[in-house]
Amino acid sequence: MRLALTILTMVAALPAGSAMADDDCFVPMADWKPRGAVATMAADLGWTVRRIKIDDGCYEIIGTDAEGRQIEATVNPSTLKILAIEARDNDDRRDRGQEDRSDD
């Protein structure tokens, strides 16, 4: 009986786990903008880029913002829309926020 309850619990949790992964970018590589465009977008916002990497199909910018806070920003690779920003101020506190900025 315990085994059946354990299996039922695991099966019920599977859809919830996949729903949490909505921050992934599902964009064909042919539609991606080059890293140089990402760096230019970040510079236009006053950011200093330390690293641009790919994570879960999205660009991730690691650097500092115009106020000097450390940031990690998730960017859609085809639209260069900022999907999420995690900022850490000098007191090592994290501010997580959704930004609705786009490169339109």
C-alpha positions in Angstrom: 0.0 0.0 0.0 2.9 2.4 0.8 4.5 1.7 -2.5 1.2 2.5 -4.3 0.9 5.8 -2.4 4.5 6.7 -3.2 4.1 6.1 -6.9 0.8 8.0 -6.9 2.5 11.0 -5.2 5.4 11.0 -7.7 3.1 10.8 -10.7 1.0 13.7 -9.4 4.1 15.8 -8.9 5.4 15.4 -12.4 3.2 18.0 -14.1 4.0 20.5 -11.3 7.7 20.1 -12.0 7.4 20.8 -15.7 5.2 23.8 -15.0 8.0 25.4 -12.9 10.3 25.3 -15.9 8.5 28.1 -17.8 11.5 30.4 -17.9 13.1 28.3 -20.7 13.4 29.9 -24.1 12.2 27.7 -27.0 13.6 29.5 -30.0 15.2 27.9 -33.0 18.9 28.8 -33.3 18.3 30.3 -36.7 16.2 33.0 -35.1 18.8 34.0 -32.4 20.4 37.4 -32.4 24.2 37.3 -32.0 26.0 37.8 -28.7 27.2 41.2 -29.9 23.6 42.4 -30.1 23.1 41.2 -26.5 26.2 43.1 -25.4 25.0 46.2 -27.2 21.6 46.0 -25.5 23.2 45.6 -22.1 25.5 48.6 -22.7 22.5 50.7 -23.8 21.0 50.0 -20.4 24.2 51.1 -18.7 25.2 47.6 -17.7 28.8 46.3 -17.6 28.8 42.8 -18.9 31.1 40.3 -17.3 29.8 37.2 -19.1 27.1 36.2 -21.6 26.2 32.6 -21.5 23.3 30.3 -22.6 21.1 28.8 -20.0 17.9 26.8 -20.7 17.9 28.1 -24.2 18.0 31.8 -23.1 20.9 34.2 -23.0 22.0 35.0 -19.4 23.9 38.2 -18.8 26.1 38.3 -15.7 27.5 41.7 -14.8 26.7 45.0 -13.0 23.9 47.4 -13.6 24.1 51.2 -13.8 23.9 51.5 -10.0 26.8 49.1 -9.5 24.7 46.1 -8.3 25.6 42.6 -9.5 23.0 41.3 -11.8 22.0 38.1 -13.6 19.5 38.8 -16.4 17.7 36.3 -18.5 17.1 37.4 -22.1 15.0 36.0 -24.9 17.5 35.2 -27.7 15.3 36.2 -30.6 13.6 39.4 -29.3 16.2 40.4 -26.7 13.3 41.0 -24.3 14.5 40.8 -20.7 12.5 38.0 -19.1 13.9 38.2 -15.5 16.5 40.0 -13.5 18.2 39.0 -10.3 20.1 41.9 -8.7 22.3 41.7 -5.7 23.1 45.0 -4.0 26.3 45.8 -2.1 24.8 44.4 1.1 24.5 41.0 -0.6 20.7 41.1 -0.6 18.9 39.7 -3.6 16.1 41.4 -5.4 14.3 39.2 -7.9 12.1 40.8 -10.4 10.4 40.5 -13.7 11.2 43.2 -16.1 9.0 44.0 -19.1 11.6 45.8 -21.2 11.9 45.0 -24.8 14.1 46.1 -27.6 11.2 47.5 -29.7 
